[in-house]
Amino acid sequence: MGSTNSTLSKIPNVEELMRETGFSPAHIVRLYDRFESLDKEKTGHLRPEDFGAINRLAMNPIGDRIIGAFFSSGQDTVDFHSFVRILAHFRPAENNRPRDPSLPEPVNSRISKLKFAFQLYDLDKDGKISRAELLQVLRSMMEMQVTEEQLESIADRTIQEADLDRDDAISFEEFRKVPLGDTLTLTQQRVASK
Amino acid sequence: FAFPNAEKSDLPVFAMNYSRIQVPFEITLWVLLASFAKIGFHIYHKVTFWVPESCLLISIGLMVGAIMHAVHEEPPSVLSYNIFFLYILPPMVLDSGYFMPTRPFFENIGTVLWFAVVGTLWNSIGVGMSLYGVCQIGALEVQDINLQENLLFASIISAVDPVAVLNVFEDVSVNEQLYIVVFGESLFSDAVTVVLYNMFTFVAEMPVVETVDVFLGVAKFFVVGLGGLAFGLVFGFVASFTTRFTSNVREIEPLFIFMYSYLAYLVAELFNISSIMAIVTCALTMKYYVEENVTQRSCTTIRHVVKMLSSISETLIFFFLGVVTITTEHEWNWGYILFTLLFAFLWRGLGILVLTQIINPFRTIPFNFKDQFMLGYSGLRGAVTFALVFTLPDHIVRKKLFVTATICIILFTVFIQGISIRPLVEFINVRRTNRNLDTINVEVHSRLMEHAIAGIEDICGQWGHYYWKDKFMKFNNQILRKILIKDNQAESSIVALYKKLELQNAMEILDTVSEGTSTAPSVISLRKEKGPGKPKRKFVAADLRKMHDILSKNMYKIRQQTTEYTTKHSLPNDSHTKEILIRRHGTIRRSLRELCVCVCVYHSESKTKLTTSLFLSDNGEDETLSGGGYPSAPRSRIGQPSRSSSRVSLPLRRLDTLTEVSSSAGVDLVDERSGGRGRAGGRGKSRLNSSSSDSRVPAPPCHFDSSEVFHGNRDSMPEQEEPLSLSVTWAEEPSDHDDSSTQNPLLRRPRWNPVKPKNP
């Protein structure tokens, strides 16, 4: 499509981006359109409040954490490349290509998704999900009538089940072991169909 | 009747004149009786859980009918054609149109229209033809029903009313698409049915139908439909435009809505185009703009009145149905009636199958068989069907037969299908979760993952449809909003959301939470057992089962919002969304003037941009208070204590407590909080900003405390352990505030302060 090419040419380093993330040109163009529509002031960067314009995201219980995940390492803007890189974690996988072990882990592998999810919990980025962090997330995902006690016991149990080294926190290694297979495949399909 | 005082011409001291008031009196009594019945139903929750409300209403009608029959009383003959179409139908349709969830609707509009319009046509023609075929069978003695009349009857019984089913769908969280198709179908099938009804009544009078008439009929169909749409749009825009200027006549704002929609309906009736389409389109268009222009209270009023009116209408119809069932003389013809039932189901089932096959390729998420079954099964008939058949013109010879058949099909579908749908749906939707007791963390993590994915999808946007939507939104923002909305500022959607959700009602949520549950004891026990040296708890199987239970019942489902627009019988329940928003939101700036009671402004001498301050902005000067300087005294007006004294005086704030904040000098509240957690009552005063001297705080201590402490504990517990926590606080808004300058409470631009991790 002519317009695809013209849009692509607007994006700097687009080939590298495509290679890195595995998105097709059409995908990139769509993402770029989306980026532009969110970036109302045309600064080329997105700030957290721009994400606030997405209504549905506002009603997501962990919406602010998701937004926060885009703004890693203390920056308060995100440019198109970082935007796409993060979204690439959720690009549907091509399962049939045999993976070359020498290449770095593909961006959208299961591990990257898990890392992303881990980030959502671990706000202070110390590599562990502490009990308190878990409790916060739980609280935000549950209705208000659940009592503190109940939340606590759920959090305790969650840690107990996963915590192998008994440090009362979940590290990424322990998180990896949680059998989340079904959810990941199901959700992959949903993103793919869009 | 007046007392017999015919001879004397004295002034009658006491006289009764029943006939004068009879009609309004009886109607009022009926409505009142039905409302009592509704109260009765809801007392015992299980009843409404298993039995849809329509069933209950019909049952009451049946009972009343039986009573009337026993005393040989005639039901008031109020239900005539005109009364139904001019007074009873509009509120019902307005209700459906007004509470239609617009976004899912427009995203699925193709499917909805496909099933509704084409489906209803399919049903009518199919059933009509089959019945005509049946009529040729001599044995059934129905040969005098000609094709037109059969078609007419068939179109009447094709009007679907799946309201009862929507309840069940919501509870079992069927997918959004299914939900919106069923919802939309009810609305549009009514429209189509009415059009067909009018067409066929006209045709039924004609002795011979020629092909040209068929073509004319089709053409008329389109004219009628699109005409209705156009009229609705026009009236919708005019209504929105009017509300732009109604700031000074707040009290009658709702009136405009109703008058305009009713006008749209009547004008459409005048031109014989689809009035249902007109009123629905009008409501859809209006809603978006009007809800931004009018005050919160007008908004609430409108919603409540719409619901009330439609409730009255529906009640009356069902009641009438029950009564008529018993009191009129029926013409019973086994063959015809059974065949009607049979064909109705058959054609609906076939129709769904065929239509789904055709449309599935065009859908991003195709319907599987389970969905199709549920679609087919939700074909209940309801109020509109009954009213239409009852008001058939009398020249239709077999009218009584039709009435009987219709009543049969309504009773059958409503009772049998309505009651059985819930167990069926649950049976089909059996969750195959492994009730493996080891999977609490899997449940938690997978739900988190699902939310994350949903969030990412929302960020990516709808890749397919979004082009048109974006175009429309641009047009909307640039042109329409400027014309139709007053004080148009491009606001972030979150603000709009907040406005819509009436944050003051958030307090209600907190009320219910802090009153009902065992918060207080748990809070106390909480304080005791905090501390890192807590012994590890052992969890018994029973505990785990309970946990699973809690999780499955209480975790927020993905994308709550659609299923919140539920039934006809209740207002949309957006309490979950509110809960989420309340908890989530970081910084909210409020207009100074709107603020009542205690406003605590955090200012940090050192670094203001880190703190979540409730900076009170005044219509646009919204910059942060850098260092020092409290905003000028909030003209804090205490909201009416009458409404909810406790609520009004509750200051609830959101703190982003960062280490910075707690260490900086000038912060009053934070210090208080981290320090005085157990403090009772008089927080109100102490929190006051020095300059907000005029705030009088009638803080009823216990209520204040429990929720305050509740919040305090919930939120501030992690405060100590983590440098970061997001706890929500916000200041109470006056419930009856009607400042002319800013009619909507507070929220201007919420600012998002990213939570910056500072290293401890």
Interface residues (C-beta under 8 A of the other chain):
Chain A: R30 L31 D33 R34 S37 K40 R47 P48 E49 F51 G52 A53 I54 N55 R56 L57 A58 M59 N60 P61 I62 G63 D64 I66 I67 G68 F71 G74 D76 L87 F90 K113 F116 A117 L120 Y121 L123 D124 K125 S130 A132 E133 L135 Q136 V137 L138 R139 S140 M141 M142 E143 M144 Q145 V146 T147 E148 E149 Q150 E152 S153 I154 D156 R157 T158 I159 Q160 E161 A162 F175 V178 P179 L180 D182 T183 L184 T187 R190 V191 S193 K194
Chain B: T364 I365 D438 T439 I440 N441 V442 V444 H445 S446 R447 L448 M449 E450 H451 A452 I453 A454 G455 I456 E457 D458 I459 C460 G461 Q462 W463 G464 Y466 D470 A490 S492 S493 I494 L497 I509 L510 T512 V513 G516 T517 S518 T519 S522 V523 S525 L526 K536 R537 F539 D543 L544 M547 I550 L551 N554 M555 Y556 R559 Q560 Q561 H576 T577 E579 I580 L581 R583 R584 G586 N713 R714 M717 P718 E721 E722 P723 L724 S725 L726 P750 R751 W752 P754 V755 K756 P757
